[in-house]
């Protein structure tokens, strides 16, 4: 366990995160891989780094960003973007922590005007998120399928009790997240929203991770959500109740953060429809979460397909 202190000065952070990259995971030629999105395509790290880091999660945990940066120096792309299918940037991260009600005025959605003293939190499992361009699945048990545009932090180093002033040194980069939600299932539990936040393939993350040194920490990041081309959420991180640094400082008071952990930082207020009624997602809808700094995360919506898990003998037995 690493305790935060002034050893991690800003110069040390610049050296650690000197690789300005857009890091992506994807499928190409039927195999899973990862690399850096550059002008003209993708530099494939899986083939260039000799198998030392099987996935992007492994690369981050092993501190291999310097190796990755060297791999893109004066080289040409291995694949065109059209030749890959993006997946979530981080396959099976150890933690996906989500922050609720973290933008100004969102409390009004819950009938509570008071500003919270502490962040609200819950976890998602990796299978609840798909990559950019993949379909979001509306579960057949509910029609109250919703979306939330967010910016997520990716952690780059282990830490516990991280002071707010040092928190930026622990951020490897940022990505976009559609924190898909099944609203009626969020009320199934008495004290949590876990069920409604964890349906398989109900949310998305990506399209890639933009490393932190490409982001000016003094300038708020912009996030916009569109449903079928119509802007439904539009705000900047200046409206967050708890900043990126606040969240890292708070979270690390009770748990250790580790490389490749993900923290989704909350969603802005959603504009109401003309009738005031919620606009639940339905098959054929297209959701876009975008940021000038991070790109665009786009997904279409499909219905969950019926399935049968009975093996042949069980099916026969059920008929007798």
C-alpha positions as CSV (number, residue, x, y, z in Angstrom):
1,X,0.0,0.0,0.0
2,X,1.3,3.5,-0.9
3,X,0.5,6.4,1.4
4,X,0.4,9.8,-0.4
5,X,2.9,12.4,0.6
6,X,5.0,15.1,-1.0
7,X,7.4,12.6,-2.6
8,X,5.1,12.7,-5.6
9,X,5.9,16.2,-6.8
10,X,4.6,17.7,-10.0
11,X,7.9,17.1,-11.8
12,X,7.7,13.4,-10.9
13,X,4.2,13.2,-12.3
14,X,5.2,14.8,-15.6
15,X,7.9,12.2,-16.0
16,X,5.4,9.3,-15.2
17,X,2.7,10.5,-17.5
18,X,4.9,11.8,-20.3
19,X,3.1,9.6,-22.9
20,X,0.4,11.8,-24.5
21,X,-1.8,9.1,-26.0
22,X,-5.3,8.0,-26.8
23,X,-5.3,4.5,-25.4
24,X,-7.8,2.0,-26.8
25,X,-8.8,-1.7,-26.7
26,X,-10.3,-3.3,-29.7
27,X,-10.9,-6.4,-31.8
28,X,-9.1,-6.8,-35.1
29,X,-8.8,-9.9,-37.3
30,X,-10.8,-11.9,-34.7
31,X,-8.4,-11.2,-31.9
32,X,-8.5,-8.8,-28.9
33,X,-5.7,-6.2,-28.8
34,X,-4.9,-2.7,-27.7
35,X,-2.9,0.3,-28.7
36,X,-2.8,4.0,-29.3
37,X,-5.1,5.9,-31.7
38,X,-2.9,8.2,-33.8
39,X,-3.3,10.2,-36.9
40,X,-4.1,7.7,-39.7
41,X,-5.0,4.7,-37.5
42,X,-3.9,2.6,-34.6
43,X,-0.4,1.6,-33.4
44,X,-0.9,-2.0,-32.1
45,X,0.9,-2.4,-28.7
46,X,0.1,-6.1,-28.3
47,X,2.3,-7.0,-31.3
48,X,4.9,-4.3,-30.7
49,X,5.5,-4.9,-26.9
50,X,6.4,-8.5,-27.2
51,X,3.5,-9.9,-25.2
52,X,4.8,-8.5,-22.0
53,X,1.5,-6.7,-21.3
54,X,-1.4,-8.8,-22.6
55,X,-4.0,-6.1,-22.1
56,X,-4.1,-2.4,-21.5
57,X,-5.0,-3.1,-17.9
58,X,-1.7,-5.1,-17.6
59,X,0.3,-2.3,-19.2
60,X,-1.0,0.3,-16.8
61,X,-0.6,-1.9,-13.7
62,X,3.0,-2.7,-14.7
63,X,3.9,0.9,-15.3
64,X,4.5,0.3,-19.0
65,X,3.5,3.6,-20.4
66,X,7.1,4.6,-21.2
67,X,7.4,1.4,-23.3
68,X,4.1,2.3,-25.0
69,X,5.3,5.8,-25.8
70,X,8.5,4.5,-27.3
71,X,6.4,2.2,-29.5
72,X,4.6,5.1,-31.2
73,X,7.7,7.2,-31.8
74,X,8.4,7.7,-35.5
75,X,6.2,4.8,-36.5
76,X,3.3,4.2,-38.9
77,X,-0.1,2.8,-37.8
78,X,-0.6,-0.9,-37.9
79,X,-4.3,-0.7,-38.6
80,X,-6.8,1.8,-40.0
81,X,-9.6,2.8,-37.5
82,X,-12.0,1.2,-39.9
83,X,-10.3,-2.2,-39.4
84,X,-11.0,-2.3,-35.7
85,X,-14.0,-2.8,-33.4
86,X,-13.6,-0.8,-30.2
87,X,-14.3,-2.4,-26.9
88,X,-14.3,-0.9,-23.4
89,X,-10.7,0.6,-23.0
90,X,-10.1,-1.4,-19.9
91,X,-11.2,-5.0,-19.9
92,X,-12.1,-6.3,-16.4
93,X,-10.7,-3.4,-14.3
94,X,-10.7,-4.3,-10.6
95,X,-12.9,-1.4,-9.7
96,X,-15.6,0.7,-11.4
97,X,-16.7,3.2,-8.8
98,X,-19.6,5.6,-9.8
99,X,-20.5,8.9,-8.2
100,X,-24.2,9.9,-7.9
101,X,-25.8,13.3,-7.8
102,X,-22.6,15.3,-8.3
103,X,-23.6,18.2,-10.5
104,X,-25.3,21.4,-9.3
105,X,-29.1,21.3,-9.4
106,X,-29.3,17.5,-9.7
107,X,-30.6,17.3,-6.2
108,X,-33.8,18.9,-7.5
109,X,-34.4,15.6,-9.4
110,X,-34.7,13.9,-6.1
111,X,-36.7,16.6,-4.3
112,X,-33.8,17.5,-2.0
113,X,-32.4,21.1,-2.5
114,X,-29.6,20.6,0.1
115,X,-26.1,20.3,-1.2
116,X,-24.7,16.9,0.0
117,X,-21.9,16.9,2.5
118,X,-20.4,13.7,1.1
119,X,-20.5,12.0,-2.3
120,X,-23.0,9.2,-3.1
121,X,-21.3,6.1,-4.5
122,X,-22.0,2.7,-6.0
123,X,-20.2,0.1,-8.0
124,X,-20.7,-1.3,-11.5
125,X,-19.5,-4.7,-12.8
126,X,-17.4,-4.6,-16.1
127,X,-20.0,-6.6,-18.0
128,X,-22.5,-3.8,-17.6
129,X,-20.5,-1.6,-20.0
130,X,-19.9,-2.0,-23.7
131,X,-17.5,-0.1,-26.0
132,X,-18.1,2.7,-28.5
133,X,-20.2,1.6,-31.4
134,X,-21.5,-1.5,-29.6
135,X,-25.2,-1.8,-28.9
136,X,-26.8,-0.9,-25.6
137,X,-29.3,-3.6,-24.5
138,X,-32.7,-2.6,-23.2
139,X,-33.6,-5.4,-20.7
140,X,-36.9,-7.2,-21.3
141,X,-37.9,-6.7,-17.6
142,X,-38.3,-3.0,-17.9
143,X,-39.1,-0.1,-20.2
144,X,-37.5,2.5,-18.0
145,X,-34.1,2.4,-19.7
146,X,-32.2,5.6,-19.3
147,X,-28.8,7.1,-20.0
148,X,-26.4,9.5,-18.3
149,X,-23.4,11.2,-19.9
150,X,-20.3,11.3,-17.6
151,X,-16.6,11.8,-17.6
152,X,-14.6,9.0,-15.9
153,X,-11.2,9.1,-14.4
154,X,-8.7,6.3,-14.8
155,X,-6.3,5.8,-12.0
156,X,-2.6,5.5,-12.7
157,X,-0.9,4.8,-9.4
158,X,-1.7,3.2,-6.1
159,X,-2.6,5.4,-3.2
160,X,-4.3,5.7,0.2
161,X,-5.0,8.9,2.1
162,X,-4.2,11.1,-0.9
163,X,-4.2,14.8,-0.1
164,X,-6.4,16.9,-2.4
165,X,-3.4,18.9,-3.5
166,X,-1.7,15.7,-4.8
167,X,-4.7,14.0,-6.3
168,X,-4.0,15.0,-9.9
169,X,-0.8,13.0,-9.7
170,X,-2.9,9.8,-9.4
171,X,-5.0,10.3,-12.6
172,X,-3.6,8.5,-15.6
173,X,-6.3,9.9,-17.9
174,X,-10.0,10.4,-18.7
175,X,-12.6,8.7,-20.8
176,X,-16.4,9.1,-21.4
177,X,-19.1,7.0,-19.8
178,X,-22.8,6.4,-20.5
179,X,-23.9,5.3,-17.1
180,X,-27.0,3.5,-18.4
181,X,-29.7,2.9,-15.8
182,X,-32.9,0.9,-15.4
183,X,-34.8,3.4,-13.3
184,X,-37.5,1.2,-11.7
185,X,-34.9,-1.4,-10.7
186,X,-32.9,1.3,-8.9
187,X,-35.8,1.3,-6.4
188,X,-35.8,-2.4,-5.7
189,X,-33.3,-2.1,-2.8
190,X,-34.0,-0.1,0.3
191,X,-30.6,1.5,0.6
192,X,-28.9,1.2,-2.8
193,X,-29.3,1.5,-6.6
194,X,-27.0,-1.4,-7.5
195,X,-29.6,-3.5,-9.3
196,X,-30.7,-0.8,-11.7
197,X,-27.1,0.2,-12.5
198,X,-25.7,-3.2,-13.4
199,X,-27.8,-4.8,-16.1
200,X,-25.5,-6.5,-18.6
201,X,-24.5,-4.2,-21.5
202,X,-26.7,-1.4,-20.3
203,X,-24.0,1.3,-20.3
204,X,-20.9,2.1,-22.3
205,X,-17.4,3.5,-21.8
206,X,-14.8,4.9,-24.3
207,X,-14.0,5.4,-27.0
208,X,-10.5,5.6,-25.6
209,X,-8.5,7.0,-22.6
210,X,-6.9,10.4,-23.2
211,X,-3.9,10.7,-21.0
212,X,-4.0,13.3,-18.3
213,X,-1.1,15.4,-19.6
214,X,-3.2,16.2,-22.7
215,X,-5.8,17.9,-20.4
216,X,-5.3,21.3,-18.9
217,X,-6.3,20.8,-15.2
218,X,-7.1,24.5,-14.8
219,X,-9.8,24.4,-17.5
220,X,-13.2,22.7,-17.0
221,X,-14.0,19.8,-19.3
222,X,-17.2,20.0,-21.4
223,X,-19.6,17.0,-21.6
224,X,-22.7,16.8,-23.8
225,X,-25.3,14.1,-24.3
226,X,-27.5,13.8,-27.4
227,X,-30.4,11.5,-28.0
228,X,-31.1,11.0,-31.7
229,X,-29.2,14.2,-32.4
230,X,-31.0,16.3,-29.8
231,X,-28.9,17.8,-27.0
232,X,-30.3,16.6,-23.7
233,X,-27.4,17.2,-21.3
234,X,-24.7,20.0,-21.6
235,X,-22.5,21.2,-18.9
236,X,-18.8,21.4,-17.7
237,X,-17.0,19.9,-14.8
238,X,-17.0,23.4,-13.2
239,X,-20.6,22.5,-12.1
240,X,-19.4,19.4,-10.2
241,X,-20.1,19.5,-6.5
242,X,-17.1,17.3,-5.7
243,X,-14.2,17.8,-8.1
244,X,-11.9,15.1,-9.4
245,X,-9.4,15.9,-6.6
246,X,-12.2,16.0,-4.0
247,X,-13.3,12.5,-5.0
248,X,-9.8,11.0,-4.9
249,X,-9.1,12.5,-1.5
250,X,-12.4,11.3,-0.1
251,X,-12.3,7.8,-1.6
252,X,-8.8,7.1,-0.4
253,X,-9.7,7.9,3.2
254,X,-11.4,4.5,3.3
255,X,-9.9,2.4,0.5
256,X,-6.8,2.1,-1.7
257,X,-7.0,3.1,-5.3
258,X,-4.9,1.1,-7.8
259,X,-3.8,1.5,-11.4
260,X,-6.5,0.9,-14.0
261,X,-9.3,1.6,-11.5
262,X,-12.2,3.7,-12.9
263,X,-14.1,6.4,-11.2
264,X,-17.2,7.8,-13.1
265,X,-17.7,11.3,-11.7
266,X,-21.4,11.9,-12.1
267,X,-23.9,13.3,-14.7
268,X,-25.2,16.8,-15.4
269,X,-28.8,17.8,-15.2
270,X,-30.9,16.4,-18.0
271,X,-33.2,18.7,-20.0
272,X,-36.9,17.8,-19.7
273,X,-39.0,16.8,-22.7
274,X,-41.7,19.1,-24.0
275,X,-44.3,17.1,-22.0
276,X,-42.1,16.8,-18.9
277,X,-42.3,13.0,-19.1
278,X,-39.1,10.9,-19.1
279,X,-37.9,9.8,-22.5
280,X,-37.0,6.2,-22.0
281,X,-34.6,4.6,-24.5
282,X,-36.1,2.3,-27.1
283,X,-34.7,0.1,-29.9
284,X,-33.3,2.2,-32.7
285,X,-32.4,5.2,-30.5
286,X,-28.8,6.5,-30.7
287,X,-27.1,8.0,-27.7
288,X,-24.0,10.1,-28.0
289,X,-21.8,11.3,-25.2
290,X,-19.2,13.8,-26.4
291,X,-16.4,16.1,-25.1
292,X,-14.1,18.3,-27.1
293,X,-11.2,16.9,-25.0
294,X,-12.2,13.2,-25.1
295,X,-14.0,12.5,-28.3
296,X,-17.5,10.9,-28.9
297,X,-19.0,7.8,-27.3
298,X,-21.9,6.6,-29.6
299,X,-24.1,3.6,-29.1
300,X,-27.4,2.5,-30.6
301,X,-30.1,0.7,-28.5
302,X,-31.5,-2.8,-29.1
303,X,-33.9,-5.1,-27.2
304,X,-32.6,-7.9,-25.2
305,X,-32.9,-11.2,-27.1
306,X,-34.9,-14.0,-25.6
307,X,-32.8,-16.9,-24.4
308,X,-33.2,-20.4,-23.0
309,X,-30.6,-21.8,-20.7
310,X,-32.2,-25.3,-20.4
311,X,-30.0,-28.1,-21.8
312,X,-31.6,-30.7,-24.0
313,X,-32.3,-33.2,-21.2
314,X,-33.9,-30.5,-19.1
315,X,-36.1,-29.4,-22.0
316,X,-37.3,-33.0,-22.5
317,X,-37.9,-33.4,-18.8
318,X,-40.0,-30.2,-18.6
319,X,-42.3,-31.7,-21.2
320,X,-43.1,-34.8,-19.3
